[in-house]
Amino acid sequence: NTSKEIFKMSIPMFFELLLQLLVGNIDQIMVSHYSQGSVAAIGNGNQIMNIIILVLSSMTVATTVLISRYFGAGDPEKAKSVSNASIYSLSFFSIVVTLLIYGFQRPLFQWLQVPNEILDETCSYTVIVSTCVLIQAIYMVFASILRSHKLMKYVTFVAIIMNTLNILGNAILINGLFGFPRLGIIGAAISTNISKFIGLVIIILVFLKKTNMGLGFLNLKYFSFNMAKKVLLIAVPSGGEAFSYQMSQLIILRFVNTFGTMVIASRSYCMILANIAYVYSMAIAQATQILVGYLYGKGDYESIKKRVWNSVFI
C-alpha cells in the first residue's frame, strides 16, 4: 500500500488502456489517408460505441473491485461468482444493444444530423463494429479478472497484439493490398472486429495459464442475481459521471454535424488527443480501486483512507 506500488501497477494499465483506446482511433487515423468523409463517419460511429464501451467498462471496473475484495477476504468462490454474474450480465446487455443498433442506427444518426453524404458510411461502420460488442464485453471481463490477480502486464501484451493486428488489417483492407479489395471504412470496421476476436481468444488462453480459476465458473447454474445486483450497485454510481460526459459529447456532436464533414473530421482528431490526455489518470484510478478492494476485504479501513487521498494528490 505505497505510492511506489500504485505506480508499478499503473504503468501496464496505462499502456493497456491507451492501446484499448487506440483500437477505435487507429481506424480514424489510417482512414484519413483514404477520405476525410470516412473520418467524420467513424467519428460519429465511435461516439455511439464510446457510450456502449463506457457501460461495459463501468461493469468490469465493478467486477475488478469485487474480485479484489473477495481475494482480500480469502474467499475465491465468491470471486468466481462475481466473474460469472459479470459475464452473463454483460452478455445480455451486449446482445440487446447490438439488436438496437441493427434496428435503429439510421434514425439515430439522422437525429444526430449526420450529413447525407456520409450517412450510409456511418451506418455501415457502426453496424459492423457493433457485431463485436459481445466479444468486447467478454474480453473486458477476462481482462478485469487478470487485473484483479495483478497480472496487468499480460493484458497489456494482448492489447499490443490486438493493435498490431488492427493496424496490419487496416493497411490491407482499407487500401486493398495483396490482392484484397479496397474497402475503405468497411475494411477498417472488419479489421477492428477480427483483431478483437483474436484478442479474446488470446486473453482466455492467458487466463487459463496464469490463474487457477478455470472456466468452470462460466456454468450458468452458478449465476446469482444477488451478485449481479452487487456489481450494478458499484457500476452505476461509478460510471454515472463518465456517462454524463459522454452524453454531453453526443449532444455537442449533434451541433457539430450541422457544420459539415470537414468540421466533424476536425473534432474527431481533437477528441483523439483529448482522450489520450485522460488515460494516465484512469490508470492511477484503476490501480487504486484494485488495492482498495484488497484492503477492504482485509478490513484495513485506515489504510484505505491514506491510499485514496495519496492517489488524489498524485
C-alpha positions as CSV (number, residue, x, y, z in Angstrom):
1,N,0.0,0.0,0.0
2,T,2.5,2.6,-1.2
3,S,2.7,5.1,-3.9
4,K,5.5,3.1,-5.5
5,E,3.2,0.1,-5.6
6,I,0.4,2.1,-7.2
7,F,2.9,3.5,-9.8
8,K,4.1,0.0,-10.6
9,M,0.6,-1.2,-11.1
10,S,-0.5,1.8,-13.1
11,I,2.2,1.6,-15.8
12,P,1.0,-1.6,-17.5
13,M,-2.6,-0.4,-17.0
14,F,-1.7,2.9,-18.7
15,F,-0.4,1.1,-21.8
16,E,-3.3,-1.3,-21.8
17,L,-5.9,1.5,-21.6
18,L,-4.0,3.6,-24.2
19,L,-3.9,0.7,-26.6
20,Q,-7.5,-0.2,-26.0
21,L,-8.4,3.4,-26.7
22,L,-6.4,3.4,-29.9
23,V,-8.2,0.4,-31.4
24,G,-11.0,2.8,-32.5
25,N,-8.8,5.8,-33.0
26,I,-6.4,4.0,-35.3
27,D,-9.3,3.4,-37.7
28,Q,-9.7,7.2,-38.0
29,I,-6.0,7.9,-38.4
30,M,-5.5,5.3,-41.1
31,V,-8.7,6.1,-42.9
32,S,-7.6,9.8,-43.1
33,H,-5.4,8.9,-46.0
34,Y,-8.4,7.5,-47.8
35,S,-11.2,10.1,-47.1
36,Q,-11.9,12.9,-44.7
37,G,-15.6,12.0,-45.0
38,S,-14.8,8.5,-43.7
39,V,-13.0,10.1,-40.7
40,A,-16.2,12.0,-40.0
41,A,-18.3,8.9,-40.3
42,I,-16.1,6.9,-37.9
43,G,-16.2,9.9,-35.5
44,N,-20.0,9.6,-35.3
45,G,-19.9,5.9,-35.1
46,N,-17.3,5.9,-32.3
47,Q,-19.3,8.4,-30.3
48,I,-22.1,5.8,-30.0
49,M,-19.6,3.0,-29.4
50,N,-17.9,5.0,-26.7
51,I,-21.1,5.2,-24.7
52,I,-21.6,1.4,-25.0
53,I,-17.9,0.7,-24.1
54,L,-18.3,3.1,-21.1
55,V,-21.2,1.0,-19.8
56,L,-19.1,-2.2,-20.3
57,S,-16.1,-0.5,-18.6
58,S,-18.2,0.5,-15.5
59,M,-19.4,-3.1,-15.1
60,T,-15.9,-4.5,-15.5
61,V,-14.4,-2.0,-13.0
62,A,-17.0,-3.1,-10.5
63,T,-16.0,-6.7,-11.3
64,T,-12.4,-5.9,-10.6
65,V,-13.2,-4.2,-7.3
66,L,-15.4,-7.0,-6.0
67,I,-13.0,-9.8,-7.1
68,S,-10.2,-7.9,-5.3
69,R,-12.3,-7.5,-2.2
70,Y,-13.1,-11.3,-2.1
71,F,-9.5,-12.2,-2.7
72,G,-8.5,-9.9,0.1
73,A,-11.1,-11.6,2.3
74,G,-9.7,-15.0,1.3
75,D,-13.0,-16.1,-0.5
76,P,-12.1,-17.3,-4.0
77,E,-15.5,-18.9,-4.5
78,K,-17.3,-15.5,-4.3
79,A,-14.7,-14.1,-6.7
80,K,-15.8,-16.8,-9.2
81,S,-19.5,-15.9,-8.6
82,V,-18.7,-12.2,-9.4
83,S,-17.0,-13.3,-12.6
84,N,-20.0,-15.4,-13.6
85,A,-22.5,-12.7,-12.9
86,S,-20.4,-10.2,-14.9
87,I,-20.1,-12.4,-17.9
88,Y,-23.8,-13.1,-18.2
89,S,-25.0,-9.6,-17.3
90,L,-22.7,-8.0,-19.9
91,S,-23.5,-10.6,-22.5
92,F,-27.2,-9.9,-22.1
93,F,-26.6,-6.1,-22.3
94,S,-24.4,-6.6,-25.4
95,I,-26.9,-8.6,-27.3
96,V,-29.7,-6.1,-26.6
97,V,-27.5,-3.2,-27.6
98,T,-26.4,-4.9,-30.9
99,L,-30.1,-5.6,-31.8
100,L,-31.0,-2.0,-31.1
101,I,-28.2,-0.7,-33.3
102,Y,-29.2,-3.0,-36.1
103,G,-32.8,-1.8,-35.9
104,F,-32.4,1.9,-35.2
105,Q,-29.0,3.2,-36.3
106,R,-30.3,5.2,-39.3
107,P,-33.0,7.1,-37.3
108,L,-30.4,7.7,-34.5
109,F,-27.8,9.2,-36.9
110,Q,-30.5,11.2,-38.7
111,W,-31.4,12.7,-35.3
112,L,-27.7,13.4,-34.8
113,Q,-27.9,15.4,-38.1
114,V,-25.2,13.4,-39.8
115,P,-24.7,14.9,-43.3
116,N,-26.4,12.9,-46.0
117,E,-23.1,12.4,-47.9
118,I,-21.6,10.3,-45.0
119,L,-24.8,8.8,-43.5
120,D,-24.6,5.4,-45.3
121,E,-20.9,5.1,-44.4
122,T,-21.6,6.0,-40.7
123,C,-24.4,3.4,-40.5
124,S,-22.4,0.7,-42.2
125,Y,-19.3,1.2,-40.0
126,T,-21.4,1.3,-36.8
127,V,-23.4,-1.9,-37.7
128,I,-20.2,-3.9,-38.5
129,V,-18.3,-2.7,-35.4
130,S,-21.4,-3.4,-33.1
131,T,-21.4,-7.0,-34.1
132,C,-18.4,-7.4,-31.8
133,V,-19.9,-5.7,-28.7
134,L,-20.4,-9.2,-27.2
135,I,-16.8,-10.2,-27.9
136,Q,-15.6,-6.9,-26.5
137,A,-17.7,-7.4,-23.3
138,I,-16.3,-10.9,-22.7
139,Y,-12.8,-9.7,-23.4
140,M,-13.2,-6.9,-20.8
141,V,-14.4,-9.3,-18.1
142,F,-11.4,-11.6,-18.6
143,A,-9.1,-8.5,-18.6
144,S,-10.7,-7.4,-15.3
145,I,-10.1,-10.8,-13.8
146,L,-6.4,-10.7,-14.8
147,R,-6.1,-7.2,-13.3
148,S,-7.6,-8.4,-10.0
149,H,-4.8,-11.1,-10.0
150,K,-2.3,-8.2,-10.5
151,L,-1.5,-9.6,-14.0
152,M,-1.8,-6.3,-15.8
153,K,1.3,-6.8,-18.0
154,Y,-0.4,-9.8,-19.7
155,V,-3.4,-7.7,-20.5
156,T,-1.0,-5.1,-22.0
157,F,0.7,-7.7,-24.2
158,V,-2.7,-8.8,-25.5
159,A,-3.6,-5.2,-26.2
160,I,-0.4,-4.7,-28.1
161,I,-1.1,-7.8,-30.3
162,M,-4.7,-6.6,-30.9
163,N,-3.4,-3.2,-32.1
164,T,-0.7,-4.6,-34.3
165,L,-3.3,-6.9,-36.0
166,N,-5.7,-4.0,-36.3
167,I,-3.0,-1.8,-38.0
168,L,-2.0,-4.6,-40.4
169,G,-5.6,-5.4,-41.2
170,N,-6.4,-1.7,-41.8
171,A,-3.4,-1.3,-44.1
172,I,-4.5,-4.3,-46.1
173,L,-8.3,-3.8,-46.2
174,I,-8.6,0.0,-46.4
175,N,-6.1,0.2,-49.3
176,G,-6.6,-3.1,-51.0
177,L,-3.1,-4.6,-50.6
178,F,-2.0,-8.1,-51.6
179,G,-5.0,-8.6,-53.9
180,F,-7.7,-7.7,-51.4
181,P,-10.4,-5.4,-52.5
182,R,-10.1,-1.7,-51.5
183,L,-12.8,-1.5,-48.8
184,G,-12.1,1.9,-47.1
185,I,-14.1,2.4,-44.0
186,I,-15.7,-1.0,-44.2
187,G,-12.2,-2.6,-44.3
188,A,-11.4,-0.6,-41.1
189,A,-14.5,-2.0,-39.3
190,I,-13.8,-5.6,-40.4
191,S,-10.1,-5.3,-39.3
192,T,-11.2,-4.0,-35.9
193,N,-13.6,-6.9,-35.4
194,I,-11.0,-9.5,-36.4
195,S,-8.4,-8.1,-34.1
196,K,-10.9,-8.1,-31.2
197,F,-11.9,-11.7,-31.8
198,I,-8.2,-12.8,-31.8
199,G,-7.6,-10.7,-28.7
200,L,-10.4,-12.5,-26.9
201,V,-9.0,-16.0,-27.8
202,I,-5.5,-15.0,-26.6
203,I,-6.7,-13.4,-23.3
204,I,-8.7,-16.6,-22.5
205,L,-5.6,-18.7,-23.1
206,V,-3.6,-16.4,-20.8
207,F,-6.4,-16.6,-18.1
208,L,-6.2,-20.4,-18.2
209,K,-2.4,-20.5,-18.0
210,K,-1.9,-17.8,-15.4
211,T,-4.8,-18.3,-13.0
212,N,-6.2,-21.3,-11.2
213,M,-9.9,-20.3,-11.7
214,G,-10.5,-22.4,-14.8
215,L,-13.6,-21.9,-17.0
216,G,-15.9,-23.9,-14.6
217,F,-17.2,-20.6,-13.2
218,L,-19.0,-20.0,-16.6
219,N,-21.6,-22.6,-15.8
220,L,-25.0,-20.9,-15.9
221,K,-26.2,-22.7,-12.8
222,Y,-23.7,-20.6,-10.8
223,F,-25.4,-17.3,-11.9
224,S,-26.5,-15.2,-9.0
225,F,-29.0,-12.3,-9.3
226,N,-27.8,-11.1,-5.9
227,M,-24.2,-10.9,-7.1
228,A,-25.2,-9.2,-10.4
229,K,-27.0,-6.7,-8.2
230,K,-23.8,-6.1,-6.2
231,V,-21.9,-5.5,-9.4
232,L,-24.6,-3.0,-10.6
233,L,-24.6,-1.2,-7.2
234,I,-20.9,-0.3,-7.8
235,A,-21.0,0.1,-11.6
236,V,-24.0,2.5,-11.8
237,P,-22.7,5.3,-9.5
238,S,-19.0,4.8,-10.6
239,G,-20.0,5.1,-14.3
240,G,-22.5,8.0,-13.8
241,E,-20.1,10.9,-14.2
242,A,-18.4,9.4,-17.3
243,F,-21.8,8.5,-18.8
244,S,-23.0,12.1,-18.2
245,Y,-19.8,13.4,-20.0
246,Q,-20.3,11.0,-23.0
247,M,-24.0,12.1,-23.3
248,S,-22.9,15.7,-23.4
249,Q,-20.5,14.9,-26.1
250,L,-23.3,13.2,-28.1
251,I,-25.4,16.4,-27.9
252,I,-22.4,18.6,-28.8
253,L,-21.7,16.3,-31.8
254,R,-25.3,16.9,-33.0
255,F,-24.5,20.6,-33.2
256,V,-21.1,20.0,-34.8
257,N,-22.7,17.8,-37.5
258,T,-24.6,20.8,-38.8
259,F,-21.3,22.4,-39.9
260,G,-20.4,19.7,-42.4
261,T,-17.9,16.9,-43.0
262,M,-14.6,18.8,-42.5
263,V,-15.6,20.3,-39.1
264,I,-16.7,16.8,-37.9
265,A,-13.4,15.3,-39.0
266,S,-11.5,18.1,-37.2
267,R,-13.4,17.4,-34.0
268,S,-12.6,13.7,-34.4
269,Y,-8.8,14.4,-34.4
270,C,-9.1,16.7,-31.4
271,M,-11.1,14.1,-29.4
272,I,-8.3,11.6,-30.0
273,L,-5.8,13.9,-28.4
274,A,-8.2,14.8,-25.5
275,N,-8.9,11.1,-24.7
276,I,-5.2,10.3,-24.6
277,A,-4.7,13.1,-22.1
278,Y,-7.1,11.4,-19.7
279,V,-5.5,7.9,-19.8
280,Y,-2.9,8.0,-17.1
281,S,-5.4,9.4,-14.6
282,M,-7.6,6.5,-15.4
283,A,-4.7,4.1,-14.9
284,I,-4.0,5.5,-11.4
285,A,-7.7,5.4,-10.5
286,Q,-8.0,1.7,-11.6
287,A,-4.8,0.7,-9.7
288,T,-6.2,2.4,-6.6
289,Q,-9.5,0.6,-7.0
290,I,-7.8,-2.8,-7.1
291,L,-5.7,-2.0,-4.0
292,V,-8.6,-0.5,-2.1
293,G,-10.6,-3.7,-2.9
294,Y,-7.9,-5.9,-1.3
295,L,-7.7,-3.5,1.8
296,Y,-11.5,-3.5,2.1
297,G,-11.6,-7.3,2.1
298,K,-9.0,-7.4,4.9
299,G,-10.9,-4.7,6.9
300,D,-7.9,-2.3,6.8
301,Y,-10.0,0.9,6.6
302,E,-7.3,3.2,7.9
303,S,-5.0,2.3,5.0
304,I,-7.9,2.8,2.6
305,K,-8.2,6.4,3.7
306,K,-4.5,7.1,3.3
307,R,-4.4,5.3,-0.1
308,V,-7.3,7.3,-1.6
309,W,-6.0,10.7,-0.5
310,N,-2.5,9.9,-1.7
311,S,-3.9,8.8,-5.1
312,V,-6.0,12.0,-5.3
313,F,-2.8,14.0,-4.7
314,I,-0.9,12.1,-7.4
